[in-house]
Structure formats: C-alpha cells, structure tokens
Amino acid sequence: MADSRLRSIEASFVALGPSGVAIRTRLKGLTSEDDEVLRAMGAHLGCLASKDLRRRCADGLAHSTDTWAERKRDLTQVSSSRWAGSITKASNDQWALSRRAQFAHIQGLEAGIATIAHRLSLPVGEKGTKRSAGGYRFAKTRRLQVLTDRLTKERTDREAGRVRVVRGGKKLARNRHDLEAAQLSKRQWRKRWEAERWFLSADGESGKRFGNETIRVTPGGEVSLKLPAPLAYLANARHGRYVLEGAVVFHHRGAE
C-alpha cells in the first residue's frame, strides 16, 4: 500500500537546449582609418561607461527603473539611445555580478571563521578527523580576528548596497605599483589599461536586421557601427554609420 505521506513524482520531461552561442573572431584587413575610428569610439564610450558605472554604484540598493531611465537619457545626449541602453545594461550587469561575488566572499569568510573557531575550542594538539579539524593555537587567534574584521566590513558594505568595482581589472591596476614584477613599462601598462577600459559592445536584438541597430554584421562579413553623436563626422555611410574596410569571418559555425 502506497504511503500517502510521500510526494508524487511528476512525469519526466526534456529540458530545452541552449538557445544562444557566443563565438569569437578577429577583425582583419583594417585600414588606418578603421583603426582610428575604433579607437575613438572605444575611448569615448569607455569614458561614458566609467561614469555610468560610478552612478550605478552610487545608487546602490536605491536603483530603480526611474534612475535607470534618467541615466539613459543623460547618456543619449552624448552618444545615442542604443549606445546608452548598452552602456547602462552593462553597468547594471557589472553591479549585479559584483554583488554576487560579494555574497560568495562573505560565505567564504563565514566558513573560515567557523573552522578556526572550532579548532580554537579544542585542546591544543588534539588530532582531527576526516570530518572535523584538530585543535591548535599559534597565530590562528590573530587570523580569526582579521577574518572577523573583514566579515564585518563586507556585511556593512552589503547592507548599504556598496560594491567594489575596477573597470580594467584589479590585477592590472595593482600592476601599476610594481611594473618591474609585471614586466611592463609605463607606456605598455598605460596602453593596456586604456584598452581594457574601452567600451564597444552591444547585445543582439531579436528581429533586428543583422544583429542590432548599433553593431551590424552581414552574412558577407561586413561590419558597420552606429557612431555616437560627437563622432558622427567620421561616418562613411548613411544615417551616421561607419562601415569597416576589413571583413569579419567566423570559422566556427560560420554557416549559422
């Protein structure tokens, strides 16, 4: 006789496969003019992205559709409505990613504190098992205090909606303080730092011709970009667009 306390098992089903893919390639055959336009766009949009990310971080937990719309309106005046949408969405995603990383860091600190506290509660020299650590002292009392202080700061930041974000990457930023160890000159570091902080990306839009209205890639490999308003004078095509001389080729899944 079946036990009525057991939950019933639903019919099995097959989950849908992934509906999107990301494939990398390189732009080849670019002219000096193409290079100049890409650098100008990357630097201009990267500057806007840095300012917008700062505003998003300042909003913290007070972020709403109204504050998002206000940021987009301000960016539209110095770029375009679609570039503003791409930049603000990237800022929102970056804040959310940092928020998740912050929560994971807090969990790691809590686990470390629990382990050290357990070991300090045991007699010195007591051996541990596979499931439980042994007892010891040495510098772990100080280590416990350090982790506790860090946890307090992280919890305070999380409650305030504050995150730590570095556009360009913390690792590269720290390399600036010891260029010799990073095997970089000041000029090399500056070049990499500026390139990492550029912004030139846009999500695809369903139903839009050749990807989206901001960055288009035709089946023949032609790449055209919607220029921000201050760079509209660089256009070589209609409607304020710039068409790259070099074509893009997708060797992997190119037919799709």
C-alpha positions as CSV (number, residue, x, y, z in Angstrom):
1,M,0.0,0.0,0.0
2,A,1.4,3.4,-1.0
3,D,2.4,5.8,1.7
4,S,0.2,8.9,1.4
5,R,3.0,11.0,3.1
6,L,5.3,10.6,0.1
7,R,5.2,13.2,-2.6
8,S,4.0,12.1,-6.0
9,I,6.6,12.0,-8.9
10,E,5.7,14.1,-11.9
11,A,6.1,12.9,-15.4
12,S,9.6,13.2,-16.8
13,F,10.4,15.9,-19.5
14,V,13.4,17.0,-21.5
15,A,14.8,20.5,-20.9
16,L,15.3,22.8,-23.8
17,G,18.9,23.2,-25.0
18,P,20.7,26.5,-25.0
19,S,19.2,29.0,-27.5
20,G,22.3,31.2,-28.0
21,V,26.0,30.9,-28.5
22,A,29.0,33.2,-28.3
23,I,31.7,32.9,-30.9
24,R,34.9,34.9,-31.0
25,T,36.7,36.1,-34.1
26,R,39.1,38.8,-35.1
27,L,38.9,41.8,-37.4
28,K,41.5,41.6,-40.2
29,G,42.4,43.9,-43.0
30,L,41.6,47.1,-41.1
31,T,42.9,50.4,-42.6
32,S,44.4,53.1,-40.6
33,E,41.1,55.0,-40.8
34,D,39.3,52.0,-39.4
35,D,41.8,51.8,-36.5
36,E,41.4,55.5,-35.8
37,V,37.6,55.2,-35.7
38,L,37.5,52.1,-33.5
39,R,39.9,53.7,-31.0
40,A,38.0,56.9,-30.9
41,M,34.7,55.1,-30.3
42,G,36.2,52.8,-27.7
43,A,37.7,55.7,-25.8
44,H,34.6,57.8,-25.9
45,L,32.1,55.1,-25.0
46,G,34.6,53.7,-22.4
47,C,34.6,57.1,-20.7
48,L,30.8,57.2,-20.6
49,A,30.7,53.6,-19.3
50,S,33.1,54.5,-16.4
51,K,30.9,57.5,-15.4
52,D,27.7,55.4,-15.7
53,L,29.1,52.6,-13.6
54,R,30.1,55.1,-10.9
55,R,26.5,56.4,-10.9
56,R,25.1,52.8,-10.8
57,C,27.3,52.0,-7.8
58,A,26.3,55.3,-6.1
59,D,22.6,54.3,-6.5
60,G,23.2,51.0,-4.7
61,L,20.0,49.5,-3.4
62,A,18.1,52.6,-4.4
63,H,18.3,51.7,-8.1
64,S,15.0,51.6,-9.9
65,T,13.5,51.9,-13.4
66,D,13.3,55.7,-12.9
67,T,17.1,56.1,-12.0
68,W,17.9,53.7,-14.9
69,A,15.8,55.8,-17.3
70,E,17.5,59.0,-16.1
71,R,21.0,57.5,-16.7
72,K,19.9,56.5,-20.2
73,R,18.6,60.0,-21.0
74,D,21.8,61.6,-19.9
75,L,23.9,59.2,-22.0
76,T,21.7,59.5,-25.1
77,Q,22.7,63.2,-25.4
78,V,26.4,62.3,-25.8
79,S,26.0,59.0,-27.7
80,S,22.7,57.6,-29.0
81,S,19.7,55.9,-27.5
82,R,21.0,52.4,-28.3
83,W,24.5,53.0,-27.1
84,A,23.0,54.4,-23.9
85,G,21.0,51.3,-23.5
86,S,24.0,49.0,-24.0
87,I,26.2,51.0,-21.5
88,T,23.5,51.2,-18.8
89,K,22.7,47.5,-19.1
90,A,26.4,46.6,-18.9
91,S,26.7,48.8,-15.7
92,N,23.7,47.0,-14.2
93,D,25.1,43.6,-15.0
94,Q,28.5,44.6,-13.6
95,W,27.0,45.8,-10.3
96,A,24.9,42.6,-10.0
97,L,28.0,40.4,-10.7
98,S,30.0,42.3,-8.1
99,R,27.1,41.8,-5.7
100,R,27.1,38.1,-6.2
101,A,30.8,37.9,-5.8
102,Q,30.5,39.9,-2.6
103,F,28.0,37.4,-1.2
104,A,30.2,34.5,-2.1
105,H,33.1,36.2,-0.3
106,I,31.0,36.7,2.8
107,Q,30.2,33.0,2.7
108,G,33.8,32.1,2.4
109,L,34.7,34.3,5.4
110,E,32.0,32.8,7.5
111,A,33.2,29.3,6.7
112,G,36.8,30.2,7.5
113,I,35.8,31.8,10.8
114,A,33.7,28.8,11.7
115,T,36.6,26.4,11.0
116,I,39.1,28.4,13.0
117,A,36.7,28.9,15.9
118,H,36.1,25.2,16.1
119,R,39.8,24.4,16.2
120,L,40.4,27.0,18.9
121,S,37.7,25.4,21.0
122,L,39.6,22.1,21.1
123,P,42.5,21.3,23.4
124,V,45.9,22.1,21.9
125,G,47.4,19.2,20.0
126,E,44.2,17.2,19.7
127,K,44.1,15.4,16.3
128,G,41.4,15.9,13.8
129,T,39.4,13.5,11.7
130,K,38.3,13.5,8.1
131,R,35.1,15.3,9.1
132,S,36.5,17.5,11.9
133,A,39.6,19.6,12.2
134,G,42.0,19.2,15.1
135,G,42.8,21.8,17.8
136,Y,45.7,24.3,17.6
137,R,46.6,27.9,18.6
138,F,49.8,29.5,17.2
139,A,48.8,32.6,15.0
140,K,45.2,31.4,14.4
141,T,43.8,33.7,17.1
142,R,45.1,36.7,15.2
143,R,43.8,35.2,12.0
144,L,40.4,34.8,13.5
145,Q,40.3,38.5,14.4
146,V,41.4,39.5,10.9
147,L,38.7,37.5,9.3
148,T,36.1,38.8,11.7
149,D,37.0,42.4,10.9
150,R,36.8,41.6,7.2
151,L,33.5,40.0,7.6
152,T,32.1,43.0,9.5
153,K,33.2,45.4,6.7
154,E,31.8,43.2,4.0
155,R,28.5,42.9,5.8
156,T,28.3,46.6,6.3
157,D,29.0,47.2,2.5
158,R,26.4,44.6,1.6
159,E,23.7,46.2,3.8
160,A,24.5,49.6,2.3
161,G,24.5,48.2,-1.3
162,R,28.1,49.1,-1.8
163,V,30.3,47.1,-4.1
164,R,34.0,47.4,-5.2
165,V,34.5,47.5,-9.0
166,V,37.5,48.4,-11.0
167,R,37.0,49.0,-14.8
168,G,40.0,47.5,-16.4
169,G,40.6,44.9,-13.7
170,K,42.1,45.0,-10.2
171,K,45.0,42.9,-11.3
172,L,46.1,45.3,-14.0
173,A,45.5,48.3,-11.6
174,R,47.8,46.7,-9.0
175,N,50.5,46.0,-11.6
176,R,50.9,49.8,-11.9
177,H,52.5,49.8,-8.4
178,D,55.2,47.2,-9.4
179,L,55.8,47.5,-13.1
180,E,59.1,45.6,-12.8
181,A,57.4,42.5,-11.4
182,A,54.7,42.7,-14.1
183,Q,57.4,43.1,-16.8
184,L,55.8,46.2,-18.2
185,S,57.0,49.7,-19.0
186,K,54.8,52.7,-18.1
187,R,53.9,53.1,-21.8
188,Q,52.9,49.4,-22.2
189,W,50.9,49.5,-19.0
190,R,49.1,52.6,-20.0
191,K,48.3,51.2,-23.4
192,R,46.8,48.0,-21.9
193,W,44.9,50.0,-19.2
194,E,43.3,52.3,-21.7
195,A,42.3,49.3,-24.0
196,E,40.8,47.4,-21.1
197,R,38.6,50.4,-20.2
198,W,37.3,50.9,-23.7
199,F,33.6,50.0,-24.4
200,L,32.4,48.8,-27.8
201,S,29.8,46.0,-27.4
202,A,26.1,45.5,-27.8
203,D,23.7,42.7,-27.2
204,G,21.8,41.2,-30.1
205,E,18.2,42.0,-30.6
206,S,15.7,39.5,-32.0
207,G,14.0,40.6,-35.1
208,K,16.6,43.3,-35.9
209,R,18.5,43.2,-39.2
210,F,22.0,41.8,-39.0
211,G,22.1,41.6,-35.2
212,N,21.0,45.0,-33.9
213,E,20.9,48.7,-34.9
214,T,24.2,49.5,-33.1
215,I,26.6,46.9,-34.4
216,R,25.7,45.0,-37.6
217,V,27.4,42.0,-39.2
218,T,26.1,41.0,-42.6
219,P,26.3,37.4,-43.9
220,G,29.2,38.6,-46.1
221,G,31.2,39.7,-43.1
222,E,30.7,43.5,-43.4
223,V,30.7,45.3,-40.1
224,S,29.0,48.6,-39.6
225,L,28.8,50.7,-36.5
226,K,26.4,53.4,-35.3
227,L,28.6,56.3,-34.4
228,P,28.0,58.3,-31.2
229,A,26.7,61.8,-31.8
230,P,30.1,63.6,-31.1
231,L,31.8,61.3,-33.6
232,A,29.2,61.5,-36.3
233,Y,31.6,63.5,-38.6
234,L,33.6,60.2,-39.0
235,A,30.7,58.5,-40.8
236,N,31.3,57.0,-44.3
237,A,27.8,55.6,-44.7
238,R,24.2,56.8,-44.4
239,H,22.4,57.5,-41.1
240,G,25.6,58.3,-39.2
241,R,27.2,54.8,-39.6
242,Y,30.7,53.7,-40.3
243,V,31.5,50.6,-42.4
244,L,34.8,48.9,-41.7
245,E,37.0,48.1,-44.6
246,G,38.1,44.8,-43.2
247,A,35.5,41.9,-43.2
248,V,34.9,39.5,-40.3
249,V,35.0,35.8,-40.8
250,F,33.5,33.2,-38.4
251,H,35.4,29.9,-38.9
252,H,33.4,28.1,-36.3
253,R,29.7,27.7,-37.1
254,G,30.1,30.3,-39.8
255,A,27.1,28.9,-41.8
256,E,24.8,29.8,-38.9
